[in-house]
Amino acid sequence: MSKFSYEYYRDILKDGSLPKAFVDLDRFDENVFALQQRSGDKLIRVASKSVRCAALLERVFKAHEQYQGILSFSAPEAAWLASKGFDDIIVAYPVFRPDDIASICPFLKEGKTIVLMTDSPEHIEAIGAVAKKHEVTIPVCIDIDLSTDFGSLHFGVWRSRVKGMGEVDGILDAIKSEPCVKLDSVMGYEAQIAGVGDNVAGQGMKNKVIRYLKKKSIKEIRERRAAVVEGIQARGLELRVVNGGGTGSLESTREEDCVTEVTVGSGFYTPTLFDGYQAFKHAPAAGFALEISRIPKAQTYTCLGGGYIASGGAGKEKLPAPFLPEGAALYDMEGCGEVQTPIQYSGPIELSMGDPVLFRHAKAGELCERFKVLLLIQNGAIVDEVPTYRGEDQCFF
């Protein structure tokens, strides 16, 4: 039996109930190393949203000293991670509600570094009011927009309203008026580079267009981020962190002199949306197994559960994909269902009732919202099971 084959995993999962989510540590560790190599000499901040498992976050940080800090997705999550011993946490999305801002204050008093995101003076005013009440100084990170407009085509995401120093100056003025807020860092997420595949199967012409747009956009991104950093420094202010990039853009982001660190998240698990990139290939390390519960006709196997659809614009690419046994495919009219998922399979392996079918999720950490534990597989065996955020009774959105 070859490693990573269907028979390999079927033997590992033969005991115990299904469905189950799993992470193959052999492949996970391979990805941790590969991502560190792709990042050049930049420090690496880990996007917790794409992992959602404290034990695996710890494993990443133990792997190499280049991994330093977390990019969190909410202030309560950052507070919870701090309570578990993690430090140097930047909250990637703005926080406005007083209770959410207040959740990090006890940890700031303990000496933890937790940074809140901003792209407007209104954020600074809200943060400043809570910081004053709790007698702490809250560091903030300015989120700059790195989307590129090609005429009527908006190539990127609708995220920050900060286009350049015009908007940054307004935020800096707001910070100056709030004695309990201080500037810590700048980040810009080039989503159109990091999160858009450019070598997707069956999309030949579209891939060429996307690669062309990426090339043009990367030049503008480099200039815009550098201009903001230089503008802030020209005002006599220091930046502890200049953050950029993601799994899909490491080759370009690491070349920017002003960037001090890159962000990595999805590449650890490598879901299906990260199969379609020209510059890199990582090993699929995470998935879930469903049990065959019916065989309604020859070459059709109906699995129990499976409706774990990824967020974002609706499309078939957001469906989980059966990947073992090789050749298994969804039915277009049913897809992945809440309680049952039929697959078509006519390959050489004989499948029986109770056998697993292995699927990969379209995105990374979202799978963990559906399972309380992850089975950790290594060297042909389940070596541990660790709780996801959900398994630790945490739900931040």
BELBEL-V746502 format. One record per run of one state. SS is the DSSP state (H for helix, E for strand, C for the rest). FROM is the first residue (numbers start at 0). LEN is the number of residues. If there is no record, write none. Layout:
ss:SS from:FROM len:LEN
ss:SS from:FROM len:LEN
//
This chain:
ss:C from:0 len:5
ss:H from:5 len:7
ss:C from:12 len:7
ss:E from:19 len:5
ss:H from:24 len:14
ss:C from:38 len:4
ss:E from:42 len:5
ss:H from:47 len:3
ss:C from:50 len:3
ss:H from:53 len:10
ss:C from:63 len:3
ss:E from:66 len:6
ss:C from:72 len:2
ss:H from:74 len:9
ss:C from:83 len:5
ss:E from:88 len:3
ss:C from:91 len:6
ss:H from:97 len:5
ss:C from:102 len:2
ss:H from:104 len:5
ss:C from:109 len:4
ss:E from:113 len:5
ss:C from:118 len:2
ss:H from:120 len:14
ss:C from:134 len:3
ss:E from:137 len:6
ss:C from:143 len:4
ss:E from:147 len:3
ss:C from:150 len:2
ss:E from:152 len:3
ss:C from:155 len:9
ss:H from:164 len:12
ss:C from:176 len:4
ss:E from:180 len:8
ss:C from:188 len:2
ss:H from:190 len:4
ss:C from:194 len:9
ss:H from:203 len:31
ss:C from:234 len:6
ss:E from:240 len:4
ss:C from:244 len:2
ss:H from:246 len:7
ss:C from:253 len:7
ss:E from:260 len:4
ss:C from:264 len:1
ss:H from:265 len:3
ss:C from:268 len:3
ss:H from:271 len:3
ss:C from:274 len:11
ss:E from:285 len:12
ss:C from:297 len:2
ss:E from:299 len:5
ss:C from:304 len:11
ss:H from:315 len:3
ss:C from:318 len:2
ss:E from:320 len:4
ss:C from:324 len:4
ss:E from:328 len:2
ss:C from:330 len:9
ss:E from:339 len:5
ss:C from:344 len:11
ss:E from:355 len:5
ss:C from:360 len:4
ss:H from:364 len:6
ss:C from:370 len:2
ss:E from:372 len:6
ss:C from:378 len:2
ss:E from:380 len:7
ss:C from:387 len:2
ss:H from:389 len:3
ss:C from:392 len:5
//
